[in-house]
Amino acid sequence: MGREFGSAAARWCHLLQTEARPEIVAVCDANPGATQWFTDNFNVTQITADYRELLANPDVEAVYCAVPHNLHEQIYCDIISAGKHLLAEKPFGIDLAAAEKILACAQEHPQVLVRCSGEFPYFPGARRIFHHAEAGDFGEIIEVRAGFLHSSDLDPSKPINWKRKIATCGEYGCMGDLGMHILHVPLRLGWSPINVRALLSNIVKTRPDGKGGISDCETWDNAILACETSQGFPMVLETKRISPGDMNTWYLRVLGTQMSAEFSTKDPKLIRTMPFAPGSAQAWRHEDVGYESAYPTLTGGIFEFGFSDAILQMWAAFVDELTHGDGMDGDFRCATPEEALGSHHLFTAALESQRTGMTVKVADGSHG
């Protein structure tokens, strides 16, 4: 994902009407080989294996940080305390206690912009649904479903990685790794879960350790969370690492009394909508959505939008907010630490629900 950001920075000229652009001046990785791509493609002035050296560099104003979950609390807080703006990866801490400490650190340094990475809401179809919800076009909401599905762990011979170990990924498993992606839009709209009944699955229980042995898989592969929201309607959330046939499929479906809508990255140009009025036919409308981006680009509206475009738009939102604050030009800011904390409250309750087989109250569903 660091290289994805680097590619987006190199492509910044694709954006129109931008007042600021990111310049990559320093790179830090514990594996020196991982920095070669950056030195080959950018005028990087600092390469280090110690992130504290990077934070001491006065030329560094903002940091993108992608590390295993067990490192979030220490490194994120060190970045914030150093006065560097931060765009970091979900879930903002290995557990609820870590997330609370990161949020507290951010609140102690209000001059520092702290945001959570999440590119999928910048797809045009997702943006359409968000704006329909903001405008109240759905009427009374009947039900919401959202999910992030992929199949990269379907092969049982795939060697184990840090995401399958509690020590590095945390007990949340697939929820922590994927869940903030699908909660970003609901939490932004105030659709906060107040309780949850969780169905969590550990499907592949052992994997090759890459050294000729076998290692236990300790974290959840798949999660289905049935929630009641603060508005009273049900919301079903899915995060799955083993969903046969899915390749990073993100979807959002909203059913309402006046309108329903659905978007999935499986068909990234298509949005399905069904306006409804008494006496009218109940028929889904299928519409191709062109290149409708939050920030104008060189690409014409008739062309299709993809993952690298969503990455660019997410970074444009971060730089926009960093430059303009509350007066930012765009209409959808990156996920906040408060929203990330809201996801932790849900995931913590989901773990208890799985242990007890009961519906569990979400301790704090107010973050949005």
N, C-alpha and C positions, 0 to 999 in steps of 0.2 A: 504493500500500500504506500510505502514511502516513494517507491518509483512511480506509482500512479500519480502521486502529488507532483513529483518532479516533471512528469510528462505534461500535467496540467499547467504547471508554471511555464514550461517551454512553449505552450500553446496559448499563452495569455493574449497574444495579438488577435486570436480568434474572437475575443470579446470586443464589443463596440462600446464606446462611451464609458470607459473605466478611468477613474482618476488615479488609481494606485495599482501596482502590480507587485507580486512577490518575487524576490530574488533569493536564490539559494546560495548562502554564503558558508554554511557549515553543515557537516554531516557526522553523526555519531552512530556507531554500531559496535557491539561486542565482537562481531566477526569482521575482521578487516577486509575480507574478500567481498563483503556486501557493499562496500563503499566504492568499488571500482567503477560501477556504472555511472555514479554521480561525477566522479573525476573525469570520466570520458566525455561527459555531455554538458557539464556546467563549469563555470569559473569558481570553483569552491576554494575558499581560502583557508579552511580549517577542516582537518580530518582527525577524528579522535575516537578512542574506545571508551573514554570516560566522559559521561554526560555532564559532569560538574565542570569540566574544562569548557564545554560548549556554553554552559550557562554563564561562565565568567567572561565570555566574549562580548564586548560592548556593541559589536556590529549585529548581533542576533537580537531581533526585536520580538519575534514570534517563533513558536516551536510547534511542529507536528510530531506527536509522539505515539508510536505503535509498538507496544511491548506486551508480553504476557500479563494476565490479569493480576497475578500476585505482586507485580512490580508497580502497579498503578498508583497506589497510595503514596509511596515514598517519592517516586520520580515526578508524578504530577504535582505534589505539594512543593517539591524542590523547585520545579519550573515556575510555579505561581509565586513562591516566596522570592525568587530571583527577579521578579518584575517582568517576566516574559509572558506575552500573550500565548494562549494554548488552545490548539485544536487537537483533541486526543480521542483515542478509540474507546468504544463501549467495552464493558459496562460501567466505567468509571469506578473501579475498585473490585476486588475479588469477592466482597460480601457487603452487607449493609453497613457494618461498622466502618469499613474502609471508605465507602461512598460518603458517609456522614462526615468523615474527617476531610475528605477532598472538598466537599461543599463548604465546610467551615473555613478552610484555608482560602477558598475563593472569596468568601464573604469578608475575610480579614484584609483582602487586597482588592477592593472594588475598582481600582484603576486598571486592573488586568482583565482582559476579555478571555473568558474560559468557555469553550464550547465542545460539544461531542460530535464526532463524525457520523454522518448518515446521508447518503446520496440519493436513495430511492425516492423520497418525496419530491425530488426535483424533476422526475419524469413528467411530461406534459399531462398524461392521463391522471396521475396522482394529484397534480396541481389542480386540475379541473374539479376533482371530487372535493378537495379541500375548500376551494372557493364556493362550490355549491353548498357545502356545510356551513361555511361562514355566513352565507347569505340567507340561510334558513330554507333553502329550496326543497329539502327533503320532507318538510312538514314534521310530524311526529316520527321520530326514528323508531323503527320496529326492531332492528337487529343490525349489528356490525360484525363482520368477520375480517380478520387480517392474518397474514401469514408470511413466513419466509422459509422456503423449502429448497433443499438441495440434496444431492445424492452422492456426494464425494466420499462418504464413509460406507457405502453399500458393499464394497469389496472387502471381505474379511481378511484378505492377505495384505491390505494396506498397512504399512508399519505405523505403530502408535506415535502420536505426537503430544505436545504439551496440552492440547485441548481435551485430552482424555484422562488427565491426571488432576485430582482434586487440589493437590498442592500448588499447581500453576494456573489452572482454569477456575477452580472453585466448585462448590457443590451445585451451582446453577446449571453447569454443563451447557447444553445448547441454548438455554434461556438467556444466560449471560452473554453468550457469543453472538446470538442472533436477535434477541428480543427487543433491544432498543430500536432496531430498524423498523419494526412494525408498531411500536408504541409512540414513535415520534409524532405522527399525525393525530392519533386519538388524544394523547396528552395535551398537545397544542390546542386542540379544540375543546378541552375540558371534559373529555369522556374518560373520567378516572375510574378504574376498577375499585369497588368497595368490598368485594369478596371474590373468592376463587375456589373452584373445584378443579384440581389438577390431575391429569393422567400423564405420567412420565414413564418413558421406556428406555431401558438399557439393552439394546438389541444385540450388538456384537460385544460380548463380555471379555474377550481376550484378543490381542493382536500381536503380531511379530514385533519384537523390540528393536529390530535392526542389527542385533548382535548375535543372531542365531538362537535366541530364546523367545519366550512368550511372556507378555506382560498383561496384567489385568487392566481393563478399561473401567475406570471408576466413575465416569460422569455420564449424564443422561444424553442419549442420542436424540430422542424426540420428546416433544412436549405439546400437549393440548390443554389449554387453559380456558375453562368456561367461567365467565365473570358476569357479575351484575355491576352496572356502572352507576355513578352518582346521579345520572339522569333517569335511572330506572329501567333502561333497556338492556338486554343481554349482549355481551360481546364475547366472541370466541376467537382465541388467538392460537396460532400454530407456529412452532419453531422446530424444524426437523433437519437433521443432518443425513437421515436415511429416508428419502422420499423418492422412490425409483422413478427415473425419467426426468426429474426436475434439476435444472441447472441454474441455481440462484434465482428461483422464482419468487418474486415479491408480489403480493396482491392485497387489494383492499376492496371490500364489498359493503355497501351501505344500502339497507332497505328502509324506505320511509313511506308514509301515507300519501305524500304528494309526488314523490320522485324516488327512484332507486338508481344506483350507479355501481359499476364494477370496473376495475382496472387491474391488469396483471402484466408483469414484464415478460411473461411467456409470449404475449402478442403485443409488443410495446407500442404499436401504432393504433391499437384498438381501444376504444372506450365504449362500454355498453351502458346505456341510460334508458330509463322507462319513466317518463313523466306520466302522471295519472290525474284524471279528474273524473268525478262521477259520471257514468254513462259512456266514458271513453274506453277504447280497447286497451287491454293490458298486453302490450307488445314491446319487447326489448328493441331498442334502436341501436344499430352497430355503426359507429363512425370512426373513420381513420383520423387520428390526431397527428397533425404535422409537427414541425419543429417549433413548438410554443414554449419558449424558455423564459425563465424569470429575468435573465439578463440577455439583452440582444446580442446576437452573434452574426458572423458572416454567412452562416448557413441559412438558406431560404426556407420559408415556412412549409414548402411542399415536401421537404426531405424528412427522413426519419431521424429519430433521436435515440441515442444509445448510452451504454454505461459510462464510457469516457466523457460524454457530454454531461452526464449527471454529476460526475466527479468535478468537472470544471465549474459547473453551476454552484455546487456546494462550496467550493473554494472561493468563488466570486462572492457568495453570501458572507463568508467569514471575513474576507478582505473589505467588503462593503461596510459591514458592521464595525470593523476595526477602524475604518476611516471616518464613518459618519455617525456612529453610535445609534441612538434611537431614531435619528433622521436618515437611516439607511435607505437607499434607493429601492432595494428589493422588498418583496412582500412576505418572505418566509426565511426567518433566521435559522441558523443551525441549532441543534438541540442544546438545551441549557443544562447545567449541573443539577438544577432543581428537577428537571424532567428525568434525568438519569437516576436521581435518588428515588423518584416515583416508581421507576422500573424495579429498583431494588426492593422496595416495599412489596410489590407484587410477587417477585420471584421468591422472596423469603416466605411469604404466605403460601406460595405454591409448593415449596418443599415441605412445609408442615402439612398441607393438604394431602400430599402423596404419602407421608408417613402415617397419617391418621385415617385416611380414606374419607375425610369429612370436608365440607365446605368451610373455608377459613376466612375470617375477616382480614382485609388488607389494612395494616396498621395506619397508614397515611396515604389516602388516595387523592390528596388535594393538589399535588404538584402538577401543573399544566401550563 
